[in-house]
Amino acid sequence: MDEDILDCLIIGGGPAGLTAAIYLARFHLDIMVVDAGKSRASWIPCSHNHAGFPDGISGKELLQRMRDQACKYGAKIETEFVTKLERDAKTGLFTATWGSGCATARSVLLATGVTNRRPPMDEELHDDALARGLVRYCPICDGYEVTDKRVGVIGSDSHGVAEALFIRSYTADVTLVAPDKALRLSSEDQQKLKDAAIECVDGPAQAVALTGDCIVVDTAEGHYTFDSIYPALGSDTHTQLAEMVGADLSNDSCIKVDTHQRTSVARLYAAGDVVIGLDQISHAMGEGGVAATTIRNDLCAKKPRWREPVTNLVDAEDGT
Ligand SMILES: Cc1cc2nc3c(=O)[nH]c(=O)nc-3n(C[C@H](O)[C@H](O)[C@H](O)COP(=O)(O)OP(=O)(O)OC[C@H]3O[C@@H](n4cnc5c(N)ncnc54)[C@H](O)[C@@H]3O)c2cc1C
């Protein structure tokens, strides 16, 4: 019965979850990753800021390499969406449920990420534009690629203003476009935009077409053509499973963790975009490594995992 209990169940197979899987599998622990397959990294046509890849790497390829590495050391990976997480108050064991099954584990790592809110535009058009770098979501990641280009930022609140100002250090041609209605900004924000020579355009706005290497946005003030647009519409953090077992969230609706990635619930850990911090692959991987090492040490503090001497292992294999 005990063999059916995993040492750790990792929910989410993006850079955070897969890094943890590689570490935990190499710690000789019995683990499983359950991943719904919607990693934000899979949206990256080619990342140029991920260290070690001077010519860039696509998000899909990076994920595949990490999955292969985790499986090489014995990690099991299921493509499923976990709908329920429960914790037995007496035993402290977790049970996660998904469409075709469930698993019980001594510890759980939540690496469920966030989802960016999309701008108003047809879905197929969006995906084509994303693949071609006409829609971008992360100026920290790829602002360099829009150096001296025409950029539209779709947003209206302080987040939109901050993103437009950030991108202004890559190009002098930045326009802030309100997504839904006329721009309504504080006088302080208006002054900042004026000082930076950022044009402001009222919505409603909708990206309507891709022409050549450009994207056309229809606004309340007419058509605008950009080399790239950055939606600055916020994101939704996947904290539902954490909430099901009563974990504390931070003010910005992320999962609260200590410096070792422990949540407020014993043996529940979190890493990556779902935790407050820099939403980047490097950071997600770093947190995945920290979480995995904490999980290993916490499990071993409860019950040491001494390895059998080699002779015993041979006997066991012989059945003697
Ligand atoms: C267009 C774009 C470009 C980017 N470019 C870069 C870049 O160049 N460099 C860089 O460093 N960063 C980049 N980023 C950011 C980077 O992709 C993220 O920071 C990184 O993917 C976060 O990793 P994560 O593991 O925390 O989450 P994710 O990669 O988002 O993975 C979370 C996983 O959890 C799964 N999941 C969620 N809920 C459940 C559930 N209930 N059950 C099962 N599975 C679940 C999801 O399906 C997903 O597969 C970019 C992001 C975008 C959107």
Ligand as a Chemical Component Dictionary entry (heavy atoms), coordinates in Angstrom:
data_LIG
# 
_chem_comp.id                   LIG 
_chem_comp.type                 NON-POLYMER 
_chem_comp.pdbx_formal_charge   0 
_chem_comp.three_letter_code    LIG 
# 
loop_
_chem_comp_atom.comp_id 
_chem_comp_atom.atom_id 
_chem_comp_atom.alt_atom_id 
_chem_comp_atom.type_symbol 
_chem_comp_atom.charge 
_chem_comp_atom.model_Cartn_x 
_chem_comp_atom.model_Cartn_y 
_chem_comp_atom.model_Cartn_z 
_chem_comp_atom.pdbx_ordinal 
LIG C1  C1  C 0 4.834  34.999 -25.202 1  
LIG C2  C2  C 0 5.731  34.781 -24.019 2  
LIG C3  C3  C 0 7.104  34.903 -24.194 3  
LIG C4  C4  C 0 7.960  34.702 -23.114 4  
LIG N1  N1  N 0 9.308  34.774 -23.342 5  
LIG C5  C5  C 0 10.164 34.511 -22.333 6  
LIG C6  C6  C 0 11.567 34.561 -22.556 7  
LIG O1  O1  O 0 12.050 34.801 -23.661 8  
LIG N2  N2  N 0 12.379 34.352 -21.484 9  
LIG C7  C7  C 0 11.894 34.066 -20.231 10 
LIG O2  O2  O 0 12.679 33.874 -19.311 11 
LIG N3  N3  N 0 10.554 33.996 -20.010 12 
LIG C8  C8  C 0 9.680  34.194 -21.025 13 
LIG N4  N4  N 0 8.334  34.154 -20.793 14 
LIG C9  C9  C 0 7.846  33.837 -19.426 15 
LIG C10 C10 C 0 7.957  32.323 -19.150 16 
LIG O3  O3  O 0 7.297  31.597 -20.170 17 
LIG C11 C11 C 0 7.341  31.992 -17.797 18 
LIG O4  O4  O 0 7.921  32.803 -16.794 19 
LIG C12 C12 C 0 7.567  30.509 -17.440 20 
LIG O5  O5  O 0 6.969  29.665 -18.403 21 
LIG C13 C13 C 0 6.976  30.205 -16.041 22 
LIG O6  O6  O 0 7.167  28.862 -15.762 23 
LIG P1  P1  P 0 6.165  28.084 -14.756 24 
LIG O7  O7  O 0 6.671  26.693 -14.725 25 
LIG O8  O8  O 0 6.036  28.834 -13.493 26 
LIG O9  O9  O 0 4.726  28.165 -15.435 27 
LIG P2  P2  P 0 4.249  27.661 -16.858 28 
LIG O10 O10 O 0 5.386  27.540 -17.806 29 
LIG O11 O11 O 0 3.122  28.536 -17.281 30 
LIG O12 O12 O 0 3.712  26.175 -16.580 31 
LIG C14 C14 C 0 2.589  25.945 -15.774 32 
LIG C15 C15 C 0 1.989  24.607 -16.198 33 
LIG O13 O13 O 0 1.040  24.194 -15.223 34 
LIG C16 C16 C 0 -0.066 23.619 -15.905 35 
LIG N5  N5  N 0 -1.239 23.636 -15.016 36 
LIG C17 C17 C 0 -1.893 24.710 -14.489 37 
LIG N6  N6  N 0 -2.930 24.296 -13.725 38 
LIG C18 C18 C 0 -2.906 22.941 -13.767 39 
LIG C19 C19 C 0 -3.719 21.923 -13.184 40 
LIG N7  N7  N 0 -4.755 22.218 -12.388 41 
LIG N8  N8  N 0 -3.431 20.615 -13.465 42 
LIG C20 C20 C 0 -2.367 20.298 -14.270 43 
LIG N9  N9  N 0 -1.566 21.220 -14.830 44 
LIG C21 C21 C 0 -1.838 22.516 -14.589 45 
LIG C22 C22 C 0 -0.223 24.491 -17.141 46 
LIG O14 O14 O 0 -1.015 23.849 -18.143 47 
LIG C23 C23 C 0 1.243  24.676 -17.531 48 
LIG O15 O15 O 0 1.672  23.652 -18.402 49 
LIG C24 C24 C 0 7.437  34.376 -21.840 50 
LIG C25 C25 C 0 6.053  34.264 -21.659 51 
LIG C26 C26 C 0 5.203  34.458 -22.734 52 
LIG C27 C27 C 0 3.722  34.315 -22.543 53 
# 
loop_
_chem_comp_bond.comp_id 
_chem_comp_bond.atom_id_1 
_chem_comp_bond.atom_id_2 
_chem_comp_bond.value_order 
_chem_comp_bond.pdbx_ordinal 
LIG C1  C2  SING 1  
LIG C2  C3  SING 2  
LIG C2  C26 DOUB 3  
LIG C3  C4  DOUB 4  
LIG C4  N1  SING 5  
LIG C4  C24 SING 6  
LIG N1  C5  DOUB 7  
LIG C5  C6  SING 8  
LIG C5  C8  SING 9  
LIG C6  O1  DOUB 10 
LIG C6  N2  SING 11 
LIG N2  C7  SING 12 
LIG C7  O2  DOUB 13 
LIG C7  N3  SING 14 
LIG N3  C8  DOUB 15 
LIG C8  N4  SING 16 
LIG N4  C9  SING 17 
LIG N4  C24 SING 18 
LIG C9  C10 SING 19 
LIG C10 O3  SING 20 
LIG C10 C11 SING 21 
LIG C11 O4  SING 22 
LIG C11 C12 SING 23 
LIG C12 O5  SING 24 
LIG C12 C13 SING 25 
LIG C13 O6  SING 26 
LIG O6  P1  SING 27 
LIG P1  O7  DOUB 28 
LIG P1  O8  SING 29 
LIG P1  O9  SING 30 
LIG O9  P2  SING 31 
LIG P2  O10 DOUB 32 
LIG P2  O11 SING 33 
LIG P2  O12 SING 34 
LIG O12 C14 SING 35 
LIG C14 C15 SING 36 
LIG C15 O13 SING 37 
LIG C15 C23 SING 38 
LIG O13 C16 SING 39 
LIG C16 N5  SING 40 
LIG C16 C22 SING 41 
LIG N5  C17 SING 42 
LIG N5  C21 SING 43 
LIG C17 N6  DOUB 44 
LIG N6  C18 SING 45 
LIG C18 C19 SING 46 
LIG C18 C21 DOUB 47 
LIG C19 N7  SING 48 
LIG C19 N8  DOUB 49 
LIG N8  C20 SING 50 
LIG C20 N9  DOUB 51 
LIG N9  C21 SING 52 
LIG C22 O14 SING 53 
LIG C22 C23 SING 54 
LIG C23 O15 SING 55 
LIG C24 C25 DOUB 56 
LIG C25 C26 SING 57 
LIG C26 C27 SING 58 
# 
